[in-house]
Structure formats: structure tokens, C-alpha cells
Amino acid sequence: MHRRTALCVALATLAASGCTPQAPAQEPAAPAEESAQKLINVQVAALAPTRFKRDLVFLGEAEPIRSATVAAQVPGRIVALTKEEGETVKEGEVVARIDTAGVEADLAHAKANLNAAKQRLKRLKPLRREKLVAEGAVEDAEQAMRAAEALLKRVKVQRSQASVKAPIAGVVVQRLAEPGEYAGPGAPLLTIAGLSTVKVRIHVPEDQIGLLEGG
């Protein structure tokens, strides 16, 4: 009985010693510099107010500051308008032509009058030296010649005005007449808008007005 008890105790002791798991080997401690928290580079800057640009888009209209209406200066039929709406013109460029048939007739008449006045004065001057005509007759002839010269000059100006020129450079924005129509003095033919300087009107929402400044 005592032998069986001793054998059981021995077997129990052997089983306990064989079944008990061994504790795992402890890993070596990590170096201090690896376990420490990693450092982060931080840049420090001083805060200060600054200005920045923001692009804003608004709808608006461009208006020319300078515009001109080209008008006929002599009466007659419109022979040609050389520009269409939207085309550009140079200052002094011919944009319309008026029929000069009537002006040419006036020009021929003025030339004939001047020639007659010169011939009359030429005949009277020798007669004045011989005192065969009154002094007043020669003075009247001289006055008539000066009047004929002035008339011829005016008619020549009218003929040059039959070629209507643009008073400013710009763009034709409106044709007010067409070839074949009759144009009296002062009749509008074209409207030209100068585009070298324009005025722009924009519509800004009320909540964005504070974002704008002059300049």
C-alpha cells in the first residue's frame, strides 16, 4: 500500500515536471534612441497681413468716348458708300461719294465768268490810260474779277466735298443711307465710333462691391 502511494506521487511529480510549458525567452530591450519618439522638423513663420489678387468676372458694355456722324456737305445723289457696318476706317479716308454732275456744271460756269471778267479788265486798262473810260469802270471790272475768282474757289471746295471723308478713325457702327438715295447738305450718311479710348460700364453685384477698389 505504501509502495503504491509512493509510486503515484513519483508519477505525478514526473508528469507535472514534463507538462509544464517553459516560459518564452525574453527579447532583448530595444535601444533607447529607437524607442524614443521620432522628432519632427517644424518651421515657424511670423504672421503678417498681406494683399492678394482675386479674379472677378462681370458683364458690362463698352461705350466709345468719341463718335462722329458723317454727313453730306453738298446736295446730290449718293454714288457710293465705301464702308459697311463693322469695318474700320482711317481718319481722312473717303467713306462716301456724292454725284458731282451739278457741281461740275457750276465749276464750268464759274471758270467762264472768271475768264470773261479777266478779258474785260484787260480791255479796259489801256483805255483808262488814254482816259477813254471812266476810272469807275475799271474799278468795277476789277471787283467783278475778284468776285468771279471767289466763286470759282467756292465751287472747287464743293467739288472736293463731294468725296466725303471720315473725320475720325474708328469703326462704322451704322449706315444711315444707301447708294442711289438723294442727300441734301447735312444729311447723315454714316456713324463712326472711335475705339482708341472707350468707357466701360459693368454691373457689379451688391455683395461684391467691397471687393473692388480704384485703380
Disulfide bonds with the S-S distance in Angstrom:
none
